[in-house]
Amino acid sequence: MPIVAQSTETTDWVSRFADEVIEESERRAPGKPVVVASGLSPSGPIHLGNLREVMTPHLVADEIRRRGYTVRHLISWDDYDRYRKVPAGIAGIDASWAEHIGKPLTSVPAPAGSAYPNWAEHFKAAMTEALADLGVEYDGISQTEQYTSGAYREQILFAMKHRGDIDAILEQYRTKKAPAKKQQGQKPVDEAELEAAEGSGAAAEDDGSSTSGYYPYKPYCGQCGTDLTTVTSYDDETTELTYTCAACDFSETVRLSEFNRGKLVWKVDWPMRWAHEGVVFEPSGVDHSSPGSSFQVGGQIVGLFGGKQPIGPMYAFVGISGMAKMSSSKGGVPTAADALQIMEPQLLRWLYARRRPNQSFKIAFDQEIQRLYDEWDKLAGKVADGSVLPADAAAYSRAVGTAAGELPRTPRPMAYRTLASVADITAGAEDQTLRILSELDPENPLASLDEVRPRLDKAETWINTQVPAEERTVVRDEPDVELITSLDEEGRESLRLLLDGLERNWSLDGLTHLVYGVPKVQAGFSADATAKELPAEIKVAQRTFFARLYHLLVGRDTGPRLPTLLLAVGQDRVRKLLSA
């Protein structure tokens, strides 16, 4: 199939990468499916930084599918990586779990109360569900299954036979010699780099060096099950391998041509897979751009296996509003599943699609989510009326669906901040929620809350889980008589003007016009006067009026947007609370 040319001036970053990947795939493997890849280590919660490892190739793969090509997006679950440290912040996990350090993730018990058989499956499950919600199509590969089934036996034997060539490449980048032995829980040589990696299955491992020579293969101990082992000898002809374990002093000799309890060290494992799977495109975290990094070294080692290094960008970190850079080695970091509790898949997809991979960005769990949703709805409006810019239109298209079709969406997407305010005020009472939302636009009332779902549910979850209790809105039960009676004539008149206009302005637009109009009328201007026609003092008067209403309704200086708040409280209760 010919390459579909795209203009770089009118297309987004996804299209440009798709051009390059198609061209490179045709050069390497003409007529075969295009292969892109991601790697995820289920060593703990798979956070929103790791999601970029998946979304970058997903978006590129999806664009290639839209052009009619067959694509395989491989996600390697690095579940045969070592359990390298006891993570903080995970319920029921304490220092006693240190006994599992060095074992494969699939050999570590799942956290207490989990329905899954082991640690890896427990943390894979939430990500698997999130990827389904996000519309990510992929082929999952369990590295435990690959290694224990012998799928890589030929590659392992090849690596051991050519260990001198591999060692020579690694030697170019070594700054210090690896220790002969590691104590249980001690960090291996290159763990500092690997801990910082944001994806790619970079479980912390040394590069295979020891005082007994270089071996790119690390057995898991036959007695204690850990990888705190050292290969002491290997025979290329018989494939007999002898190792000792620093954790339990066990030693044995095995025939590697028949042995399936171990894996290649990371800097050899990754390029081996590139060659084995024919990967054309795979991104990597910015940490891999440093000299001696896994991606750079792998680019040389992959040639030994008869393959080529994938093309792909270094991607920048993803942050959370109000939080530092994420690291999956710590508990409590937000995951894709967490984000999808408070935002629709389309919005989360858009956040990854609209920024080039080398641009960092933040995902909002605080009040900023309301602004993001406003921006998203504004973009949807521009798409609808044809005023959207080409690159923005492309990002929107990638957010709302895939080559397989559109993702399920909210039939009537009301403003997120409005839905959140209503959910805050009603505390989830569906009858009151339906009443208020129906009164937003009396000429086109809601027939059912299903029309505003799932967005309503996301907004309600955000209110219940992300907004501190002291910031929640609690409407007064009784009027603040002392405050009302202390008002001067101008203050009392402002309340009378508001109450007089309630009935005829009882809609979102009507109440917006009313609350902004009261101070204008009091100053002798028309309620319809624009900002250009008004003196600066009017804005001060409006802020004073708004603060007065908030105090009388909810006992605070601020709160949800006043028109929404008034609708939520209801006419009768508003009259009660604003009258002495």
N, C-alpha and C positions, 0 to 999 in steps of 0.2 A: 504494500500500500504506500503511495507517495506521501511525503511529509506535507502536512498542512501548514503553509507559511502563515506567520502572524506578524503584524506590524508591532514592533516594540514600543512605538509611540502611543498606541491606543489600547494595549493589552496590559494585563497585570503580571506580577512576578510569576504566578502559576503557569500562565501560558508560555512565558519565555522559557521556564525550565522544561515544560512539556516538549517544546521544540527541540531542545538540546537532548533530552532523554530519548525521544523517538529517533533522532539522527544517530545517536550513539548506539542504541539498541540495534538498529539496522546495520550498523557497521560491525558490531560484535557478533550478532546472532540473527542474520536476516531471516525474516519470515517466522521467527519464534515469538512467543509472548514476551512482552516487556516486563522485566522483573525489578520491582522496587522493594526496599526492605526497611524494617524498624526492629529495634531490640528493646525489650523491657525486662527488668529484673524484679520479680515479685518478692523482694526482700523485706518489704513493708508496704505501707500505703503508696500506691502509684499516683504521684501527685500531678498537678497541672503543668509543672515544668516537663515532666516525662511525656505528657500528652503532646507536646510539640514534636517529639520524636516520632509520633504516629501521624499527627495531622499534616505535617509538611509533606511526606510522601503520599499520604492519602489524597490530598488536594491535587497533587501532580498526577497521580494515577487516575483520579477521577476525570481530570481534563483529557487525559489520553484516551480513556474509555469513551468519552463524549465524541471523540473524533473517529470512533469505530475500531480502535485497536483492542486486542486482547491483552489484559494486564494482570499480573499477579502481584499483590501486595503481601509480602511475607512479614509476619510479626513473630520474631523468635522470642519465645518465653524463656529467659535464661534461668530456668528453675533448677538447673544442675549446678548453679553457682554455689559457693560456700556461704553459709550463715556466718557473717563476719563479726557481728557485734549485737549485743542486746539493745534493741531500739527503745528509746524513751517514749513515754506518753501512750503506750498501747495497754489497754486495760488487762490486768492480770499478768503482765510480763514483768518479772523482777530479776534480781541478780542470779537466781537459781537457773535461769535459762542459759547462763554462760556454759553449761555442760554441753550445749549443742553447737557451740562455735566450731566452725570447720567442717560441719556436716553439709551435705547437699540440702538445699532448701526444701526439696521434696521428702527428705528424711527427718525433718524437724516437725514436731507436733504442731497442729494449728492452735491458735490462741484459745483459751478456755471458752466454751460455749459455742464454738464455731461448728457449722454443719459440714465442714469440708475436711478431707482426710489428712491434709498436711498444711504446713505454713504457706507454701507456694500457691496451692490451690485456693486457700483462703483469700489471699490478696489479689490473685488473678480474677476472682469472681466478680468483684465490684467493677473492675476495669472492663471486663468482658461485657457486662450489662451496659455500662456507659457507652462503649463503642457501638453497641447495637442501637442505642438511642440516638447516637450521633450520625448514624447511617454509614459507618466505616465498614467497608467490605474488605476482608483480608483472609489469608490462609495462616492459621496459627501453627507454629512448630514448637513442640516441647523439646528442649535440649536434653532433658532427662531421658525422654524416649529415644532421641537420636543416639545418645552416647551408650545407653544401656542395651539398646538393640543391636549395636555393632554397626550402625549406619555409617559411622565415620572411621571404621577400622582401617580402611585403605589409606585414608588421609593421616591417621595417627602413625601408622607404620612408616609412611613417607616422611613425616616430620621428624621422627626419631632417626631415620636413616640419614636425613639431611640436617641433623641438628648442628653440625659444624657451620653450615651455610647460614642457618638462622641465627646462630650465636654471633657470627661475624657481623651481621646486620645490626643486631642489638648492641653489640660492643661499641658501635659508633656513637651511641647515645647514653651509655652508662656513665654515671658520674661517681658511683661508688659500688663496691662489690657487695653482693647479697650475702647476708649471714648464712652460715652453714645450717643453723637450725633456728626455728622460731618457737618461742614459748606459747602456750595456749593463750589466745586473745591478743598476742602481739601483732602490731601492724606490719604487713610485708613491705617490701621496698617501695613499690610504686603505688601503694594504697592512697597516698595523698592526692595524686592525680585522679585515681579512679573514683575516690569518694566524691570528688567535685563533679564528675561526669553526670550529665542530666539524662542519660538514656543508654542505649547501645549495650545493655546488659553488662556494664562494666563492674562486675563483682571484683572485689579487691583480691589480687593475686600477685605473687612475685613473677619474674620472667623466666623462671626455671633454672637460675644459676645456683650453684652450691660448690662447696669445696671439692666434691667428687666429680665435678664436671658439669657441663650444661645438658639438661634434658628438658624438652618442651612439654613433657607430659607429667601430670600430677595424679598419682593414684589416690583413691579414697581407701583408708585403712580397712583391712579385712576384719579387724577385731573391734575397734572403737568407732569406725565409720567416718573419721575426720580426714581432712586433707593435710594434717600436720605431719606430712610424710616427706622423706627425701629418697630419691632414686640413687642407689649406690653403684649400680652396674646395669649394663644392657648389652645384649649380644645381637648384632644385626642379623646374623644368619638364623639363629634359633628363635629369636625374638624373646629370649628369656630376660626378664626384668626383675631386679631385686630392689626392695625398698625397706626402709625402716620408719617407724612412727615415733615422733618425739613425745606424743601425748601418752602412749601406753607401752612403749618399748617393744611393740610387736614388729616382727620382721617376716617377710616371706618372699619367695621367688615364684613368679607367675610367667606364663607364656602370653605375651601381649597380643599375639594373633588370635587368642581365644578369650582375652580378658576384657570385660566391659564395665569395670568399676573405677572410672577415673576420667579425666578430661585434659585437653590441651590447655596450656596457660593462656590467659586472655589475649595477649598480643600476638599469639599464633592462631588461637581459636577463631578470632574475628576474620582475619584475611582468608583462613581456610574456608570459612563459610561463604565468603564472597565468591571464591572460585567454584565451590561445590554447587552453589545455588545460581550462579550466573547473574549476580546482582549488578544492575546498571546504575541505580540511583539509591543512595542512602545518606541522609543528613547526619550530622554529629554535633555535639555540644561545643561551645567555644573553647572549652578546656582542651579539646583535641587539636587545637591549632598550635600548641606549644611544641618546641623541639623535643623529639623523643616521645611524643604522644602516641597513643594506640593507633590513631588514624594515619599519622605520618609514617610510623614504622610499618604498619600493615600494608601501606602502599608499596613497600619494597618486598615484604615477605610474600604477598599474594602472587608475585610472579613465579616463585618457586613451585607453587601449586598449579601453575598454568593458567592463572586468571589475571584479571585487571582490577585495579582499584575503582570502586564506583565513583561516579560524579555526584556531587551533592554539596549543599551549603553548610557552613558552620552556623548553627542557630543560637540566638541569644537567649538569655534567661527570661523566664516568666515570673512575675511577682504578684503579690496580692496587696491590695490597698491597705496600707498600714502595717504590712509585715515585711521582713527582710527576705533576701533570696532564699528560695525553698531548698531543702535537702531532705531526701527520703530517709536519711539515717536518723532523723528525729521524728517523733510521733506528733500527731496533731496537725500535720500540714494538709491543706485542702486538696482534695482529689477531684477528678472529673465527676464522680458521683455526687460529691458535695456541691459542686457548681450547678449540676443539673437539678438539684433540689430547689434552687432559687432562680434559675433562668432556663428559658427554653433552649433546646438544642441549636436552633438557628442562631441565637445570639452568641452562644459559645463558639460555634463554627466560624461566625463572622469575625470574632476577635482574633482568631488564628489566620483567617484568610486575608484580612485587610492589611496586615503588616508583613513586610518582607522578613524572611527568616532571621536575618542579621539584625533586626530591630527588636529590642526588648519592649515589653508592654506589661501592663498590670491587669489583673482580673479583679473586679470589684465585689467585695462581700459587704461593704459598708454603704453609706448613703450614695456613693458614686454610681451604684448600679442604676439608680433612677435616672441619672443624667445619660448613662450609656443607653438605656432603653429609649429615652427621648431622641437620642441621636439615631438609633436604629429605626424608630418609627418615622423620623424625618426622612431618612434614606428611602424607606419603603414608599413614602409619598412622592419622592422625586422619581423613583422607578415608575410609579403609576402614571405620573403626568408627563413623563418623557424628558424631564429636565436633568436627569442624572448624568454624571460624567462617565465615560466608558470604563475606566478602571474600577470606579465605585459600583457600577452596574455588574461587573464581573464578580467582584467580591460578594455582592448581594446574591447573585445567582448561585455561587458556590455555597453560600450559607443556607439558603432555603431548600436545597436539594442536591441530589447527586445524579449521575448518569442513569441510575435506576428509577429516578422520579423524585417528586417533592416529598420532603419530610412532613409528617402530620403537623398541622398548625392550628392556632387558636382562630376559630371562625370570625370572631369580632374582637380584634386586639385593642382593647381600651388601654389608655395610658397606664403604664406599670405603677407610677407614683400614685395615681388615683386609686388603683386596685389595692395598693399597699395601705393607703390611708383608710380606705373603707374596711379592709381586713383588720386594721389596727383598732378602729373605733367599735366595730361590731363584735370583735373577739370570735369571729367565725360563725356567727348566727346567720344561717343561710337565708331565712326569711327577710331579715333586716338588710342583708347584703343585696338581695334581689330588689328590694324596694328602693334602696338608695341608687343602685346602678340604673334602674329603670327611670329614675327621675333625672338622671344626668341629661337625657335627651327625650323629653316627654313625647315628642312626635314619632320617635322610633324606639319604643321601650323594649327592654329585653323580655323574651318569652321564657327563658331558662338560663340558669348560670352556666349550663354547658356551652353556651355561646361564647363565654369569656374564659373557658378552660382550654388548655392547662395553665394559661398565664395567671389567672386568678390564684390557682393553687400554689404556683411558684412565689407570687407576691405574699401570700399568706404565710408560707413557710419562711420567707425572708424575715417577715415581721416577728414571727414566733421564735426564730433561732438566732437572728443576727442583730436585732435591735435590743439594747439593754432595757431592763424593766423600768428604770427611771426615765427612759425616753419614750415609753409607751404613752398613748393618749388615753386619759381617763376623763370623761365628761362629768362635770359637776352634777350632783343630785339636786342641790338647792341653789338658788341665786345668791350671789355675794352682795347682800343688801348693803353692807357697810360701804363697799366700793361704789355701788350705784348711787347711793345717797350722797357720797362725797364729791360726785362729779359736778362741775360747773355747768352753766346753761348750755355752753357749746357742746360739752360732752354728752349731756342728756339729749340734746337735739340730734346728735349723730346717731344715737340709738333709735330715736323716733323715726328718723328718715330711713334707717335700715328696716325697721319693723314694718313701716308703711309700704315698703316696696317688696316685701318678701313674697307675697302671694302671686303677684303678677310677674315676678322674675324667678320663679321656682324651677330653675334648670341650671346646669353647670355654666352655660354661657350667660344666662340672665343674672345669676348671682355674682359672677365675675364682674360684669358691668356694674352691678349695684354696689359692691363693696369698694370698688375703685372710684365709683362715681360720688359717693356720699361726701368725701372731703372736698371734691370739686364744687359740688352744689353749695356747700357751706361757705366756700370762698367766693361765691358769686359767679361761678363759671357753669357752663353746661356740663352735664354728666358725660356727654359725648366728646368733650374737648380733648384734643390730642396733646401729647407731651410737649410738642413744639409751641402750642398755644398757651401753655401754663408756666407760671413762675416756678423756680426751684423749690419754693416753700411748700408747694403742694405735695411733693414726695415726702417731705418731713411729716406733714399732716396725715398722709396715708399710713406711714409707718406707726405713728402714734395711735391712729384709729385701729389698726390691725392688732397692735399689742393690747389695746384695751379689750377688744373682742376675745382674744385668746385668754386673757386673764378671767374674763367673765364666763367663758365657756369651759375652759380646761385648766384654769389656775396656773398657766405658764405664760412666758413671753412669746413663745412660738408654738407651732404645731403643724398639722397637715394644712394644705392649702385651704384657705377660708371657705371658698365656694363648696369644696368637697366636704369640709367639716360641717358646714351649715346643713347640707343635704343629709348628711349622716345623722345629725342630731334630730332633724325633723322640725317642721314649722312650730308645732305646739310647744315642744321643749325649748326651742330657741326663744320663743316669746316669754316663756316662764323665766328663763335664765337672764334675759336682758331687761326684765321689768322689775321695778322695786316692789 
